[in-house]
Amino acid sequence: MALPKRATIYFDARVHKALRLKAAHRETSISELVNQAVQLSLIEDAEDLEAFETRRNEPNLSFDEVLKDLKRRGKI
């Protein structure tokens, strides 16, 4: 594992207080909480990009086309 890198992050006072309390409750550090949250966000982004790539060749439908189809099928 690579050595940790240092960064300065400024939080809203209320967010910082919530992070301190959560870190204390979990017996961990604010850094660990932030690292976990960022990792989860990056994983979600990667999953979204993969989904977009998988569906790249699907036809594009206009909003009007989708609306008409939903009406035709009695969904709205």
N, C-alpha and C positions, 0 to 999 in steps of 0.2 A: 504494500500500500504506500502511496506517495505521502510525503510529509505534508502536514496541514499548512495551508497558507493563511496569512492574516489579512483581514479586511475590516474596515470600519463601517459600521452600519448605524444609522440614526433612526430610532423608533419613536413614534408618538409615545408620550408618557404613559398613556393608558395601555398601549400594546406592550410596552416594556414591563409594566407592572404585572400584566397578565402572564407574560413569558417567565418572569421571575417566580411567580407563584406556581406555574405549571412545572417549571424546572425543579423547584423545591419538592413539589408533590411527587414527581417521578424520580427524584434523587438523581438528577442529571444536570447538565449545564445548558444555558441558553444557546451556546454554540451548537450543541448536539441537537437541540430542538430545531434550530434554524437549518442545520445541515439536512436533517430528515425531511423537513418541509420542502426545501429546495430540490432534493433528490426526487421526492414524490411528484413535484411539479414537472421536473424534467422528464421523468418516466411517462407522465400523462401526455406531455407534448410529443414525445417519440411515438406513443401509441396513436395519437391523432394523425401525425404525419404518415405513419404506416397505413392507417385506414384511408387517408386521402390517396395515397399511392395505389392501394389495392383497387380503389374505385375510380381511378383516373380515366378509364375507357368507357365508363357508363355514360349514357346520354344525359345532357343537361336539359332540364325541364324548366319552363318558365313558371312563375307563381300562378299565373292564370291557368296553365295546363294542369297543374296539380290541383288547384281549386275546382276546376271543372270535373276532373276525375273523381275527386272526393264526393262531389255533389251527385255525380252519375251513379256512384256506388252506394249512395245513401248514408255516407259517413258524416255529412254535415247538412 
